[in-house]
Amino acid sequence: MNNRMILYILGKVLRVTGILMLLPTYVAAHFREGCLWALLGTALGMMLLGTLLAWKKPAVSTIYAREGFLIVALAWIGISLGGALPFWLSGEIPSYIDAFFETVSGFTTTGSSILTDVEAMSRGLLFWRSFTHWIGGMGVLVFVMAIMPLAGNRSMHILRAESPGPDVGKLVPKMRSNAMILYGIYIAFTVIEAILLLLGGMPLFDSLVTTFGTVGTGGFSNRALSIAAYDSAYIDGVVTVFMILCGVNFNLYYLLLMGRFKQVLKSEELRWYLGIILLSALIITIDILPLYGNFGTSFRYAIFQVASIDSTTGYATADYNLWPELSKALLVLLMLLGSCAGSTAGGMKTSRFILAVKGVRREIKHMLHSRSVSTITLEGKTVREETITSVYLFLLFYFAILCGTTLLISVDGMDFTTNLTASLTTISNIGPGMNVVGPAGNFAGYSWFSKLLLSFNMLLGRLEIFPLVMLFTPTIWKK
């Protein structure tokens, strides 16, 4: 175990996070808010600690898979612990556990909240709250990798541990160039959406906060009514389009830039993803038609909520708790599914769903024809058996954690639907669930124990379970 290299990379992550915190510090200074000193003090503290840890690069800089997993897990816990300090030190969130929950929800792009009056918060902290979505969306270590070298050709272990999906591929041979390409596309989406929202009449501050939540598929808003507060079909449309776009594998955008259009159109996961969104939106549109009176309005609300849930963003333009049971059931199923691998979204991922379906189909075929030998393909390539096994293992862990969390938080006395969807929406990094934790509610009613458990759920979901589970595996710490 290369402990010194682990601390060195953690130091770089903390230092970069502290530097990024200077942006909301500037916002607080611009509006002359009291949270300025909490933000500035935390930023300087994280930069100082990071500088001390990364003062000198170790002579042996080689890392392997287990170091990669540990670096990612510890980095996400570290930035969440530090990122919560401004909320707590400013007194705007008096409980540190609540501040930690809110920060983990931000970095993991979940969007679940304990705030009961979001519009009462200072703009500096609201900016930091949503900016954590943007930082965490593409990946904290991917961002650090894009601006500075970390571990040479061994950085693939870090990317594999942090990037969502059953398998990770490189766009170009060099990992730093790979990270720079991904963040270049990410920044382009951020700029374009912010401009489009400004053209729709949204204030600059609101457009930035909304954009951070959309491209990071997080969902934090500075308005109590979320996107519904603007009551604009244009804004709904812009946000809907970008939620869908950011749920797509970012590697496909690189292929588009390279002019490889046929390869993009042949993407099996993309076709499933867009097909599921369209079909779900049409079903819900018909189901809620009596509530809204015409097809256009019904489709506007249906497609927004479907895109929001399936991309795991969590914005809302309607309280779907009031919708018919069919629509609510379909939205819960979409919470399980999530978007594409290689996107900023959460959930189990469409590619895993496809592989699981194909795996079951292969097993049924093998039962009927015991001597048959068949392989599973995805995107025109044969999928390795290790990948299929990892998909089954992921799904086993996913549902075990979902059931266990639902059972443990039930001691707080909430109803079953609330507890189930609270567990589901946190491990899938979506945000709102149903009933008490629905789009018009929050997680404030849960106990400190449940909030910590749900925070752990969010980290498990964002890091796709295994990096965090490995922290508690004794063998990984042995030399």
Secondary structure by P-SEA (a helix, b strand, c coil): caaaaaaaaaaaaaaaaaaaaaaaaaaaaaacccaaaaaaaaaaaaaaaaaaaaccccccccccaaaaaaaaaaaaaaaaaaaaaaaaaacccccaaaaaaaaaaaaaccccccccccccccaaaaaaaaaaaaaacccaaaaaaaccccccccaaaaaaacccccbbbbccccaaaaaaaaaaaaaaaaaaaaaaaaaacccaaaaaaaaaaaccccccccccccccccccaaaaaaaaaaaaaaaccaaaaaaaaacaaaaaaacaaaaaaaaaaaaaaaaaaaaaccccccaaaaaaaaaaaaaaaaacccccccccccccaaaaaaaaaaaacccccccccccccaaaaaaaaaaaaaaaaaaacccbbbbbbcccccccaaaaaaaaaaaaaaaaaaaaaaaaaccccccaaaaaaaaaaaaacccccccccccccccccccaaaaaaaaaaaaaaaacccaaaaaaccccccc
